[in-house]
Amino acid sequence: MPLALSETAQRGIASAAIVAAGIVIVLLGRILVDRSSTDRFTTYHGRRALRNVVVIFSLLAIALTWKVFAGRGGLVIGLATAGIAFAMQEVVGAVAGWFNIVSGRIYRVGDRVSVGGVNGDVIDVSPLRTKLMEIGQPEESASNDESWVHGRQYTGRIVTVSNKATFTQPVYNYTAVFEYIWDELMVPIAYRADWQLAEQILLEEARQISSSDGARQAIDEMAARYPMPQQEVEPRVFVRGTDDWAELRARFVVPVRRARTLKSDLTRRVLERFEEAGIEIASETAEVTLRAGREGSSRDSG
C-alpha cells in the first residue's frame, strides 16, 4: 500500500511545484520578451515586470497553500482594500483630471500650455498623464531655474505631468482660442537724449511687427463665445520717468509661437535706428574720466 503523505509534506511539495512553475514561466517569458522587444531598454523593463508579477502571484499561491489567511479573511480583505485605496488615490485623481480636461476643454494636443509648473506644447493626453514638449521662458519671467533656454523655444525635453495637476494648480493655455500674446520691449533712454524721437521710432517699429489685424479678428470670435470687454490691440508706447532715465516701453501683440523671433527683430531695428539718430540708451554703468591739469603735469615732470 502506498504511504499517505502528511498534510505538511503535501503542502511542501505543492510549494515546491509553485516555485518550479514560477521559474519556468520566468524563463519562457524572458525568451518571448527578448524576441518581441525592439531595444535593450524595453527588454530590461519587460524582464523586470515579468519577474515581479510572477513573484507576487507565486507568494500569494504559497500563502493560500499553507492557509495563511484561514480565519482572517475579513481582516485581510479590509487591509487589502485600504492599501489599494491608498495606493490608487493618485491614479483616481489623474483619471478625474482627464475627465476634467476633456469635459472642460482645458487643453488638447497641439495647444501651448503651462501646467504643473511646466511650459510646453501638448503632444499627448492619456487618462493618467499629459506629455509636453518643453519650452523655455524669457529671463525676466522664468520660474524654472532648471531650464537653460531663455525664450519660448523648445528645450528638447519631453515632460510628463499627472492630470491631477489640473485640479491643484492653475493651467495657462496660450492657444486654446486666442493664439496671440501681448509682449513688451523696454528701452531706457538718457534724459539728455531726444526721448520724443525715441518714442516715435519705437512706435513705428512696433507697428511693423505687430499682428493687430489678426488679433482683432480673434478677439471678435472670442467675444461671440465669452462675455468679455473689448481689448486694445494697437501698438502703444508708454513713458515712465525714473531716477536714472526715461523708460520707454512698447506694447504690441504677436502670434505666440513667433514672439521671440519678432521681438528680436524689433530690438535689432530699434537699436539700429537709435544709433543712426544719435539717441543714447541709458545704463547703470558709470563712466569716470580723470584729466590732469597743466600745473599738475609740470609738477610731475619736474
C-alpha positions, 0 to 999 in steps of 0.5 A: 500500500502506498504511504499517505503523505502528511498534510505538511509534506503535501503542502511542501511539495505543492510549494515546491511545484509553485516555485518550479512553475514560477521559474519556468514561466520566468524563463519562457517569458524572458525568451518571448520578451527578448524576441518581441522587444525592439531595444535593450531598454524595453527588454530590461523593463519587460524582464523586470515586470515579468519577474515581479508579477510572477513573484507576487502571484507565486507568494500569494499561491504559497500563502493560500497553500499553507492557509495563511489567511484561514480565519482572517479573511475579513481582516485581510480583505479590509487591509487589502482594500485600504492599501489599494485605496491608498495606493490608487488615490493618485491614479483616481485623481489623474483619471478625474483630471482627464475627465476634467480636461476633456469635459472642460476643454482645458487643453488638447494636443497641439495647444501651448500650455503651462501646467504643473509648473511646466511650459510646453506644447501638448503632444499627448493626453492619456487618462493618467498623464499629459506629455509636453514638449518643453519650452523655455521662458524669457529671463525676466519671467522664468520660474524654472531655474532648471531650464537653460533656454531663455525664450519660448523655444523648445528645450528638447525635453519631453515632460510628463505631468499627472492630470491631477495637476489640473485640479491643484494648480492653475493651467495657462493655455496660450492657444486654446482660442486666442493664439496671440500674446501681448509682449513688451520691449523696454528701452531706457533712454538718457534724459539728455537724449531726444526721448520724443524721437525715441518714442516715435521710432519705437512706435513705428517699429512696433507697428511693423511687427505687430499682428493687430489685424489678426488679433482683432479678428480673434478677439471678435470670435472670442467675444461671440463665445465669452462675455468679455470687454473689448481689448486694445490691440494697437501698438502703444508706447508708454513713458515712465520717468525714473531716477536714472532715465526715461523708460520707454516701453512698447506694447504690441501683440504677436502670434505666440509661437513667433514672439521671440523671433519678432521681438528680436527683430524689433530690438535689432531695428530699434537699436539700429535706428537709435544709433543712426539718430544719435539717441543714447540708451541709458545704463547703470554703468558709470563712466569716470574720466580723470584729466590732469591739469597743466600745473599738475603735469609740470609738477610731475615732470619736474 
